[in-house]
């Protein structure tokens, strides 16, 4: 987290290459394929993520749409920041570019984007147990470009983060 925060300043427009770098930096000592798009199709709980054959194009589209539009995250209202975080997070999780670590990389990217907006590092600790089901449902709602369920989750994460920081 510290290395990533130092590398990407508040004016940085994130790219697909940045996401690849984050994954490689984090997991290069663990997996030989760290920082490489997956070459196999995968799913979770009966839900299939994007086809491996389409990952380069999907990541290019993600960079040219969400990342180009929503980073750097300098929106005047917290509602706009929440909406940006929700959309970027959902779209990256749905693409699921790597074999492992997609959720953590998506949360790390969310933290970096939130830092651009002047927020402290986000606290995702409550997204465990029963909360995970709501999180997965929010990701699946994104298939229809409905980011509101994830926006509600990010609103709660930001509120909890600010409360724990005494803000």
CNS distance restraints for C-alpha pairs under 8 A (distance, minus, plus):
assign (resid   1 and name CA) (resid   5 and name CA) 6.05 0.50 0.50
assign (resid   1 and name CA) (resid 108 and name CA) 7.30 0.50 0.50
assign (resid   2 and name CA) (resid   6 and name CA) 6.14 0.50 0.50
assign (resid   3 and name CA) (resid   7 and name CA) 6.17 0.50 0.50
assign (resid   4 and name CA) (resid   8 and name CA) 6.15 0.50 0.50
assign (resid   4 and name CA) (resid  22 and name CA) 7.25 0.50 0.50
assign (resid   4 and name CA) (resid 112 and name CA) 7.74 0.50 0.50
assign (resid   5 and name CA) (resid   9 and name CA) 6.85 0.50 0.50
assign (resid   5 and name CA) (resid 112 and name CA) 6.46 0.50 0.50
assign (resid   8 and name CA) (resid  12 and name CA) 5.87 0.50 0.50
assign (resid   8 and name CA) (resid 112 and name CA) 7.68 0.50 0.50
assign (resid   9 and name CA) (resid 116 and name CA) 7.25 0.50 0.50
assign (resid  10 and name CA) (resid  72 and name CA) 6.58 0.50 0.50
assign (resid  10 and name CA) (resid  73 and name CA) 7.89 0.50 0.50
assign (resid  10 and name CA) (resid 115 and name CA) 7.05 0.50 0.50
assign (resid  10 and name CA) (resid 116 and name CA) 4.33 0.50 0.50
assign (resid  10 and name CA) (resid 117 and name CA) 7.64 0.50 0.50
assign (resid  11 and name CA) (resid  72 and name CA) 5.44 0.50 0.50
assign (resid  11 and name CA) (resid 116 and name CA) 7.15 0.50 0.50
assign (resid  12 and name CA) (resid  71 and name CA) 7.05 0.50 0.50
assign (resid  12 and name CA) (resid  72 and name CA) 5.51 0.50 0.50
assign (resid  13 and name CA) (resid  67 and name CA) 6.86 0.50 0.50
assign (resid  13 and name CA) (resid  68 and name CA) 6.59 0.50 0.50
assign (resid  13 and name CA) (resid  71 and name CA) 4.96 0.50 0.50
assign (resid  13 and name CA) (resid  72 and name CA) 5.02 0.50 0.50
assign (resid  14 and name CA) (resid  18 and name CA) 6.19 0.50 0.50
assign (resid  14 and name CA) (resid  19 and name CA) 7.85 0.50 0.50
assign (resid  14 and name CA) (resid  63 and name CA) 7.51 0.50 0.50
assign (resid  14 and name CA) (resid  67 and name CA) 5.79 0.50 0.50
assign (resid  14 and name CA) (resid  68 and name CA) 7.36 0.50 0.50
assign (resid  14 and name CA) (resid  71 and name CA) 6.28 0.50 0.50
assign (resid  14 and name CA) (resid  72 and name CA) 7.35 0.50 0.50
assign (resid  15 and name CA) (resid  19 and name CA) 6.72 0.50 0.50
assign (resid  15 and name CA) (resid  63 and name CA) 5.38 0.50 0.50
assign (resid  15 and name CA) (resid  67 and name CA) 6.48 0.50 0.50
assign (resid  15 and name CA) (resid  68 and name CA) 7.88 0.50 0.50
assign (resid  16 and name CA) (resid  20 and name CA) 6.34 0.50 0.50
assign (resid  16 and name CA) (resid  59 and name CA) 6.02 0.50 0.50
assign (resid  16 and name CA) (resid  60 and name CA) 6.84 0.50 0.50
assign (resid  16 and name CA) (resid  62 and name CA) 7.66 0.50 0.50
assign (resid  16 and name CA) (resid  63 and name CA) 5.74 0.50 0.50
assign (resid  17 and name CA) (resid  21 and name CA) 6.08 0.50 0.50
assign (resid  18 and name CA) (resid  22 and name CA) 6.17 0.50 0.50
assign (resid  19 and name CA) (resid  23 and name CA) 6.30 0.50 0.50
assign (resid  19 and name CA) (resid 105 and name CA) 7.53 0.50 0.50
assign (resid  19 and name CA) (resid 109 and name CA) 7.70 0.50 0.50
assign (resid  20 and name CA) (resid  24 and name CA) 6.12 0.50 0.50
assign (resid  20 and name CA) (resid  35 and name CA) 4.75 0.50 0.50
assign (resid  20 and name CA) (resid  36 and name CA) 6.86 0.50 0.50
assign (resid  21 and name CA) (resid  25 and name CA) 5.86 0.50 0.50
assign (resid  21 and name CA) (resid  35 and name CA) 6.20 0.50 0.50
assign (resid  22 and name CA) (resid  26 and name CA) 6.08 0.50 0.50
assign (resid  22 and name CA) (resid  35 and name CA) 7.50 0.50 0.50
assign (resid  22 and name CA) (resid 105 and name CA) 7.17 0.50 0.50
assign (resid  23 and name CA) (resid  27 and name CA) 6.02 0.50 0.50
assign (resid  23 and name CA) (resid  28 and name CA) 7.79 0.50 0.50
assign (resid  23 and name CA) (resid  34 and name CA) 6.09 0.50 0.50
assign (resid  23 and name CA) (resid  35 and name CA) 4.94 0.50 0.50
assign (resid  23 and name CA) (resid 101 and name CA) 7.60 0.50 0.50
assign (resid  23 and name CA) (resid 105 and name CA) 6.64 0.50 0.50
assign (resid  24 and name CA) (resid  28 and name CA) 5.04 0.50 0.50
assign (resid  24 and name CA) (resid  34 and name CA) 4.66 0.50 0.50
assign (resid  24 and name CA) (resid  35 and name CA) 3.94 0.50 0.50
assign (resid  24 and name CA) (resid  36 and name CA) 7.68 0.50 0.50
assign (resid  25 and name CA) (resid  34 and name CA) 7.98 0.50 0.50
assign (resid  25 and name CA) (resid  35 and name CA) 7.70 0.50 0.50
assign (resid  27 and name CA) (resid  31 and name CA) 6.04 0.50 0.50
assign (resid  27 and name CA) (resid  34 and name CA) 5.44 0.50 0.50
assign (resid  27 and name CA) (resid  35 and name CA) 7.75 0.50 0.50
assign (resid  28 and name CA) (resid  32 and name CA) 6.44 0.50 0.50
assign (resid  28 and name CA) (resid  33 and name CA) 7.56 0.50 0.50
assign (resid  28 and name CA) (resid  34 and name CA) 5.10 0.50 0.50
assign (resid  28 and name CA) (resid  35 and name CA) 7.46 0.50 0.50
assign (resid  30 and name CA) (resid  34 and name CA) 7.67 0.50 0.50
assign (resid  35 and name CA) (resid  98 and name CA) 7.62 0.50 0.50
assign (resid  36 and name CA) (resid  98 and name CA) 6.79 0.50 0.50
assign (resid  37 and name CA) (resid  52 and name CA) 7.77 0.50 0.50
assign (resid  37 and name CA) (resid  55 and name CA) 6.97 0.50 0.50
assign (resid  37 and name CA) (resid  56 and name CA) 7.74 0.50 0.50
assign (resid  37 and name CA) (resid  97 and name CA) 5.24 0.50 0.50
assign (resid  37 and name CA) (resid  98 and name CA) 5.09 0.50 0.50
assign (resid  37 and name CA) (resid  99 and name CA) 7.53 0.50 0.50
assign (resid  38 and name CA) (resid  52 and name CA) 6.13 0.50 0.50
assign (resid  38 and name CA) (resid  97 and name CA) 6.04 0.50 0.50
assign (resid  38 and name CA) (resid  98 and name CA) 4.86 0.50 0.50
assign (resid  38 and name CA) (resid  99 and name CA) 5.28 0.50 0.50
assign (resid  39 and name CA) (resid  52 and name CA) 5.30 0.50 0.50
assign (resid  39 and name CA) (resid  53 and name CA) 7.20 0.50 0.50
assign (resid  40 and name CA) (resid  51 and name CA) 7.87 0.50 0.50
assign (resid  40 and name CA) (resid  52 and name CA) 5.63 0.50 0.50
assign (resid  40 and name CA) (resid  99 and name CA) 7.80 0.50 0.50
assign (resid  41 and name CA) (resid  48 and name CA) 7.67 0.50 0.50
assign (resid  41 and name CA) (resid  49 and name CA) 7.27 0.50 0.50
assign (resid  41 and name CA) (resid  50 and name CA) 7.46 0.50 0.50
assign (resid  41 and name CA) (resid  51 and name CA) 5.57 0.50 0.50
assign (resid  41 and name CA) (resid  52 and name CA) 5.39 0.50 0.50
assign (resid  42 and name CA) (resid  48 and name CA) 6.01 0.50 0.50
assign (resid  42 and name CA) (resid  49 and name CA) 6.04 0.50 0.50
assign (resid  42 and name CA) (resid  51 and name CA) 7.93 0.50 0.50
assign (resid  42 and name CA) (resid  99 and name CA) 7.71 0.50 0.50
assign (resid  43 and name CA) (resid  47 and name CA) 5.15 0.50 0.50
assign (resid  43 and name CA) (resid  48 and name CA) 3.98 0.50 0.50
assign (resid  43 and name CA) (resid  49 and name CA) 5.36 0.50 0.50
assign (resid  44 and name CA) (resid  48 and name CA) 6.54 0.50 0.50
assign (resid  44 and name CA) (resid  49 and name CA) 7.92 0.50 0.50
assign (resid  49 and name CA) (resid  94 and name CA) 5.90 0.50 0.50
assign (resid  49 and name CA) (resid  95 and name CA) 6.29 0.50 0.50
assign (resid  49 and name CA) (resid  96 and name CA) 6.24 0.50 0.50
assign (resid  50 and name CA) (resid  54 and name CA) 7.07 0.50 0.50
assign (resid  50 and name CA) (resid  55 and name CA) 7.11 0.50 0.50
assign (resid  50 and name CA) (resid  94 and name CA) 6.65 0.50 0.50
assign (resid  50 and name CA) (resid  95 and name CA) 5.20 0.50 0.50
assign (resid  50 and name CA) (resid  96 and name CA) 6.75 0.50 0.50
assign (resid  51 and name CA) (resid  55 and name CA) 6.79 0.50 0.50
assign (resid  52 and name CA) (resid  97 and name CA) 7.66 0.50 0.50
assign (resid  54 and name CA) (resid  58 and name CA) 6.03 0.50 0.50
assign (resid  55 and name CA) (resid  59 and name CA) 5.94 0.50 0.50
assign (resid  55 and name CA) (resid  95 and name CA) 7.03 0.50 0.50
assign (resid  55 and name CA) (resid  97 and name CA) 6.18 0.50 0.50
assign (resid  56 and name CA) (resid  60 and name CA) 6.19 0.50 0.50
assign (resid  57 and name CA) (resid  61 and name CA) 6.18 0.50 0.50
assign (resid  58 and name CA) (resid  62 and name CA) 6.06 0.50 0.50
assign (resid  58 and name CA) (resid  95 and name CA) 6.90 0.50 0.50
assign (resid  59 and name CA) (resid  63 and name CA) 6.09 0.50 0.50
assign (resid  59 and name CA) (resid  95 and name CA) 7.51 0.50 0.50
assign (resid  59 and name CA) (resid  97 and name CA) 7.81 0.50 0.50
assign (resid  60 and name CA) (resid  64 and name CA) 6.17 0.50 0.50
assign (resid  61 and name CA) (resid  65 and name CA) 5.89 0.50 0.50
assign (resid  62 and name CA) (resid  66 and name CA) 5.45 0.50 0.50
assign (resid  62 and name CA) (resid  67 and name CA) 6.34 0.50 0.50
assign (resid  62 and name CA) (resid  91 and name CA) 7.43 0.50 0.50
assign (resid  62 and name CA) (resid  92 and name CA) 7.65 0.50 0.50
assign (resid  63 and name CA) (resid  67 and name CA) 4.78 0.50 0.50
assign (resid  63 and name CA) (resid  68 and name CA) 5.97 0.50 0.50
assign (resid  64 and name CA) (resid  68 and name CA) 5.29 0.50 0.50
assign (resid  64 and name CA) (resid  69 and name CA) 7.73 0.50 0.50
assign (resid  65 and name CA) (resid  69 and name CA) 5.88 0.50 0.50
assign (resid  66 and name CA) (resid  70 and name CA) 5.63 0.50 0.50
assign (resid  66 and name CA) (resid  71 and name CA) 7.86 0.50 0.50
assign (resid  66 and name CA) (resid  87 and name CA) 7.38 0.50 0.50
assign (resid  66 and name CA) (resid  88 and name CA) 6.02 0.50 0.50
assign (resid  67 and name CA) (resid  71 and name CA) 5.45 0.50 0.50
assign (resid  67 and name CA) (resid  88 and name CA) 7.17 0.50 0.50
assign (resid  70 and name CA) (resid  84 and name CA) 5.84 0.50 0.50
assign (resid  70 and name CA) (resid  88 and name CA) 7.82 0.50 0.50
assign (resid  71 and name CA) (resid 113 and name CA) 7.04 0.50 0.50
assign (resid  72 and name CA) (resid 113 and name CA) 7.06 0.50 0.50
assign (resid  72 and name CA) (resid 116 and name CA) 6.40 0.50 0.50
assign (resid  73 and name CA) (resid  81 and name CA) 6.85 0.50 0.50
assign (resid  73 and name CA) (resid  84 and name CA) 7.63 0.50 0.50
assign (resid  73 and name CA) (resid 113 and name CA) 5.98 0.50 0.50
assign (resid  73 and name CA) (resid 114 and name CA) 7.24 0.50 0.50
assign (resid  73 and name CA) (resid 116 and name CA) 5.49 0.50 0.50
assign (resid  73 and name CA) (resid 117 and name CA) 5.31 0.50 0.50
assign (resid  74 and name CA) (resid  81 and name CA) 7.75 0.50 0.50
assign (resid  74 and name CA) (resid 116 and name CA) 6.82 0.50 0.50
assign (resid  74 and name CA) (resid 117 and name CA) 5.44 0.50 0.50
assign (resid  75 and name CA) (resid  80 and name CA) 5.94 0.50 0.50
assign (resid  75 and name CA) (resid  81 and name CA) 5.95 0.50 0.50
assign (resid  75 and name CA) (resid 117 and name CA) 7.11 0.50 0.50
assign (resid  76 and name CA) (resid  80 and name CA) 7.24 0.50 0.50
assign (resid  77 and name CA) (resid  81 and name CA) 6.55 0.50 0.50
assign (resid  78 and name CA) (resid  82 and name CA) 6.06 0.50 0.50
assign (resid  79 and name CA) (resid  83 and name CA) 6.13 0.50 0.50
assign (resid  80 and name CA) (resid  84 and name CA) 6.14 0.50 0.50
assign (resid  81 and name CA) (resid  85 and name CA) 6.17 0.50 0.50
assign (resid  81 and name CA) (resid 114 and name CA) 7.57 0.50 0.50
assign (resid  81 and name CA) (resid 117 and name CA) 7.04 0.50 0.50
assign (resid  82 and name CA) (resid  86 and name CA) 6.08 0.50 0.50
assign (resid  82 and name CA) (resid 151 and name CA) 5.76 0.50 0.50
assign (resid  82 and name CA) (resid 154 and name CA) 6.13 0.50 0.50
assign (resid  82 and name CA) (resid 155 and name CA) 6.33 0.50 0.50
assign (resid  83 and name CA) (resid  87 and name CA) 6.18 0.50 0.50
assign (resid  83 and name CA) (resid 147 and name CA) 7.37 0.50 0.50
assign (resid  83 and name CA) (resid 148 and name CA) 7.79 0.50 0.50
assign (resid  83 and name CA) (resid 151 and name CA) 5.78 0.50 0.50
assign (resid  84 and name CA) (resid  88 and name CA) 6.15 0.50 0.50
assign (resid  85 and name CA) (resid  89 and name CA) 5.91 0.50 0.50
assign (resid  85 and name CA) (resid 110 and name CA) 6.01 0.50 0.50
assign (resid  85 and name CA) (resid 113 and name CA) 7.23 0.50 0.50
assign (resid  85 and name CA) (resid 114 and name CA) 7.49 0.50 0.50
assign (resid  85 and name CA) (resid 151 and name CA) 7.52 0.50 0.50
assign (resid  85 and name CA) (resid 154 and name CA) 7.29 0.50 0.50
assign (resid  86 and name CA) (resid  90 and name CA) 6.02 0.50 0.50
assign (resid  86 and name CA) (resid 147 and name CA) 6.00 0.50 0.50
assign (resid  86 and name CA) (resid 148 and name CA) 7.70 0.50 0.50
assign (resid  86 and name CA) (resid 150 and name CA) 5.25 0.50 0.50
assign (resid  86 and name CA) (resid 151 and name CA) 5.03 0.50 0.50
assign (resid  86 and name CA) (resid 154 and name CA) 6.66 0.50 0.50
assign (resid  87 and name CA) (resid  91 and name CA) 6.09 0.50 0.50
assign (resid  87 and name CA) (resid 142 and name CA) 7.92 0.50 0.50
assign (resid  87 and name CA) (resid 147 and name CA) 5.86 0.50 0.50
assign (resid  87 and name CA) (resid 150 and name CA) 7.88 0.50 0.50
assign (resid  88 and name CA) (resid  92 and name CA) 6.16 0.50 0.50
assign (resid  88 and name CA) (resid 110 and name CA) 7.74 0.50 0.50
assign (resid  89 and name CA) (resid  93 and name CA) 6.19 0.50 0.50
assign (resid  89 and name CA) (resid 106 and name CA) 5.69 0.50 0.50
assign (resid  89 and name CA) (resid 107 and name CA) 7.22 0.50 0.50
assign (resid  89 and name CA) (resid 109 and name CA) 7.86 0.50 0.50
assign (resid  89 and name CA) (resid 110 and name CA) 6.60 0.50 0.50
assign (resid  90 and name CA) (resid  94 and name CA) 6.09 0.50 0.50
assign (resid  90 and name CA) (resid 138 and name CA) 7.87 0.50 0.50
assign (resid  90 and name CA) (resid 139 and name CA) 5.35 0.50 0.50
assign (resid  90 and name CA) (resid 142 and name CA) 6.05 0.50 0.50
assign (resid  90 and name CA) (resid 147 and name CA) 7.37 0.50 0.50
assign (resid  90 and name CA) (resid 150 and name CA) 7.35 0.50 0.50
assign (resid  91 and name CA) (resid  95 and name CA) 6.24 0.50 0.50
assign (resid  91 and name CA) (resid 142 and name CA) 7.12 0.50 0.50
assign (resid  92 and name CA) (resid  96 and name CA) 6.14 0.50 0.50
assign (resid  92 and name CA) (resid  97 and name CA) 7.76 0.50 0.50
assign (resid  92 and name CA) (resid 102 and name CA) 7.95 0.50 0.50
assign (resid  92 and name CA) (resid 106 and name CA) 6.41 0.50 0.50
assign (resid  93 and name CA) (resid 102 and name CA) 6.35 0.50 0.50
assign (resid  93 and name CA) (resid 103 and name CA) 6.39 0.50 0.50
assign (resid  93 and name CA) (resid 106 and name CA) 6.51 0.50 0.50
assign (resid  93 and name CA) (resid 139 and name CA) 7.25 0.50 0.50
assign (resid  94 and name CA) (resid 139 and name CA) 7.10 0.50 0.50
assign (resid  94 and name CA) (resid 140 and name CA) 7.92 0.50 0.50
assign (resid  94 and name CA) (resid 142 and name CA) 7.87 0.50 0.50
assign (resid  94 and name CA) (resid 143 and name CA) 7.75 0.50 0.50
assign (resid  96 and name CA) (resid 102 and name CA) 5.77 0.50 0.50
assign (resid  97 and name CA) (resid 102 and name CA) 7.06 0.50 0.50
assign (resid  98 and name CA) (resid 102 and name CA) 6.09 0.50 0.50
assign (resid 101 and name CA) (resid 105 and name CA) 6.02 0.50 0.50
assign (resid 102 and name CA) (resid 106 and name CA) 5.99 0.50 0.50
assign (resid 103 and name CA) (resid 107 and name CA) 6.16 0.50 0.50
assign (resid 104 and name CA) (resid 108 and name CA) 6.04 0.50 0.50
assign (resid 105 and name CA) (resid 109 and name CA) 6.09 0.50 0.50
assign (resid 106 and name CA) (resid 110 and name CA) 6.19 0.50 0.50
assign (resid 107 and name CA) (resid 111 and name CA) 6.22 0.50 0.50
assign (resid 108 and name CA) (resid 112 and name CA) 6.30 0.50 0.50
assign (resid 109 and name CA) (resid 113 and name CA) 6.15 0.50 0.50
assign (resid 110 and name CA) (resid 114 and name CA) 6.01 0.50 0.50
assign (resid 110 and name CA) (resid 122 and name CA) 7.96 0.50 0.50
assign (resid 111 and name CA) (resid 115 and name CA) 6.15 0.50 0.50
assign (resid 111 and name CA) (resid 121 and name CA) 5.51 0.50 0.50
assign (resid 111 and name CA) (resid 122 and name CA) 5.59 0.50 0.50
assign (resid 112 and name CA) (resid 116 and name CA) 6.51 0.50 0.50
assign (resid 112 and name CA) (resid 121 and name CA) 7.72 0.50 0.50
assign (resid 113 and name CA) (resid 117 and name CA) 6.63 0.50 0.50
assign (resid 114 and name CA) (resid 118 and name CA) 6.55 0.50 0.50
assign (resid 114 and name CA) (resid 119 and name CA) 5.35 0.50 0.50
assign (resid 114 and name CA) (resid 120 and name CA) 7.20 0.50 0.50
assign (resid 114 and name CA) (resid 121 and name CA) 7.15 0.50 0.50
assign (resid 114 and name CA) (resid 122 and name CA) 7.40 0.50 0.50
assign (resid 115 and name CA) (resid 119 and name CA) 5.03 0.50 0.50
assign (resid 115 and name CA) (resid 120 and name CA) 6.01 0.50 0.50
assign (resid 115 and name CA) (resid 121 and name CA) 6.53 0.50 0.50
assign (resid 120 and name CA) (resid 161 and name CA) 7.28 0.50 0.50
assign (resid 120 and name CA) (resid 162 and name CA) 7.45 0.50 0.50
assign (resid 120 and name CA) (resid 165 and name CA) 7.95 0.50 0.50
assign (resid 121 and name CA) (resid 161 and name CA) 7.56 0.50 0.50
assign (resid 122 and name CA) (resid 157 and name CA) 6.65 0.50 0.50
assign (resid 122 and name CA) (resid 158 and name CA) 6.41 0.50 0.50
assign (resid 122 and name CA) (resid 161 and name CA) 5.68 0.50 0.50
assign (resid 123 and name CA) (resid 157 and name CA) 6.16 0.50 0.50
assign (resid 123 and name CA) (resid 158 and name CA) 7.53 0.50 0.50
assign (resid 123 and name CA) (resid 160 and name CA) 7.10 0.50 0.50
assign (resid 123 and name CA) (resid 161 and name CA) 5.34 0.50 0.50
assign (resid 124 and name CA) (resid 157 and name CA) 6.19 0.50 0.50
assign (resid 126 and name CA) (resid 131 and name CA) 7.02 0.50 0.50
assign (resid 126 and name CA) (resid 157 and name CA) 7.97 0.50 0.50
assign (resid 127 and name CA) (resid 131 and name CA) 5.10 0.50 0.50
assign (resid 127 and name CA) (resid 132 and name CA) 5.56 0.50 0.50
assign (resid 127 and name CA) (resid 135 and name CA) 7.29 0.50 0.50
assign (resid 128 and name CA) (resid 132 and name CA) 5.28 0.50 0.50
assign (resid 129 and name CA) (resid 133 and name CA) 7.80 0.50 0.50
assign (resid 130 and name CA) (resid 134 and name CA) 7.45 0.50 0.50
assign (resid 131 and name CA) (resid 135 and name CA) 6.35 0.50 0.50
assign (resid 132 and name CA) (resid 136 and name CA) 6.17 0.50 0.50
assign (resid 133 and name CA) (resid 137 and name CA) 6.18 0.50 0.50
assign (resid 134 and name CA) (resid 138 and name CA) 6.10 0.50 0.50
assign (resid 135 and name CA) (resid 139 and name CA) 6.34 0.50 0.50
assign (resid 135 and name CA) (resid 150 and name CA) 7.12 0.50 0.50
assign (resid 135 and name CA) (resid 153 and name CA) 7.37 0.50 0.50
assign (resid 136 and name CA) (resid 140 and name CA) 6.25 0.50 0.50
assign (resid 137 and name CA) (resid 141 and name CA) 6.17 0.50 0.50
assign (resid 137 and name CA) (resid 149 and name CA) 7.86 0.50 0.50
assign (resid 138 and name CA) (resid 142 and name CA) 6.71 0.50 0.50
assign (resid 138 and name CA) (resid 147 and name CA) 7.30 0.50 0.50
assign (resid 138 and name CA) (resid 148 and name CA) 7.83 0.50 0.50
assign (resid 138 and name CA) (resid 149 and name CA) 4.86 0.50 0.50
assign (resid 138 and name CA) (resid 150 and name CA) 5.00 0.50 0.50
assign (resid 139 and name CA) (resid 143 and name CA) 7.53 0.50 0.50
assign (resid 139 and name CA) (resid 150 and name CA) 6.86 0.50 0.50
assign (resid 141 and name CA) (resid 145 and name CA) 6.83 0.50 0.50
assign (resid 141 and name CA) (resid 146 and name CA) 5.33 0.50 0.50
assign (resid 141 and name CA) (resid 147 and name CA) 6.79 0.50 0.50
assign (resid 141 and name CA) (resid 149 and name CA) 7.18 0.50 0.50
assign (resid 142 and name CA) (resid 146 and name CA) 4.85 0.50 0.50
assign (resid 142 and name CA) (resid 147 and name CA) 5.55 0.50 0.50
assign (resid 147 and name CA) (resid 151 and name CA) 6.06 0.50 0.50
assign (resid 148 and name CA) (resid 152 and name CA) 6.20 0.50 0.50
assign (resid 149 and name CA) (resid 153 and name CA) 6.58 0.50 0.50
assign (resid 150 and name CA) (resid 154 and name CA) 6.19 0.50 0.50
assign (resid 151 and name CA) (resid 155 and name CA) 6.02 0.50 0.50
assign (resid 152 and name CA) (resid 156 and name CA) 6.33 0.50 0.50
assign (resid 153 and name CA) (resid 157 and name CA) 6.22 0.50 0.50
assign (resid 154 and name CA) (resid 158 and name CA) 6.00 0.50 0.50
assign (resid 155 and name CA) (resid 159 and name CA) 6.09 0.50 0.50
assign (resid 156 and name CA) (resid 160 and name CA) 6.06 0.50 0.50
assign (resid 157 and name CA) (resid 161 and name CA) 6.01 0.50 0.50
assign (resid 158 and name CA) (resid 162 and name CA) 6.03 0.50 0.50
assign (resid 159 and name CA) (resid 163 and name CA) 6.07 0.50 0.50
assign (resid 160 and name CA) (resid 164 and name CA) 6.12 0.50 0.50
assign (resid 161 and name CA) (resid 165 and name CA) 6.25 0.50 0.50
assign (resid 162 and name CA) (resid 166 and name CA) 6.18 0.50 0.50
assign (resid 162 and name CA) (resid 167 and name CA) 5.01 0.50 0.50
assign (resid 163 and name CA) (resid 167 and name CA) 5.65 0.50 0.50
